[in-house]
Amino acid sequence: AAPTPVTPETAAAPVTPVVSVTPNVDLATNEVNSWAKKALQSPATADRHAAIRQLVRFDWKSYPMVASALLAGAKSDPVDAVRVDCLRHLAAYKMAHPQVVAGVTAMQDDADLWVRQEATAALSQLKPGK
């Protein structure tokens, strides 16, 4: 049998990558960075809460940006409920890095009563021996 001639109908379609991958870049790191940005910069409070929940899916020891973003959110978010959410996740996931503990300790003097109370509660879970 004669080979089938190549026509536009039988030629293979060009392949276009769905995801652009840069060599030696950890895709999880990109995802962590994306969620951290959303947790800190999304205009909607609900989006920041959702991003916090996505961030904690990653091991904070492997991806220190997780703890850094949560601490930054706890310190600076304009909504006290988001700040408390960050503090509670820092504590629940035992993110007891010295910088986190120092940052949460400083928050015990925060202007917001709820944030102060949550910082104290978080420290009871973060400090060694607690």
Buried (B, 14 or more C-beta within 10 A) or exposed (E): EEEEEEEEEEEEEEEEEEEEEEEEEEEEEEBBEEBBEBBBEBEEBEEBBBBBEBBBEBEBEEBBBBBBBBBBBBBEBEEBEBBBBBBBBBBEBEBBBEEBBEBBBEBBEBEEEEBBBBBBBBBEBBEEEE
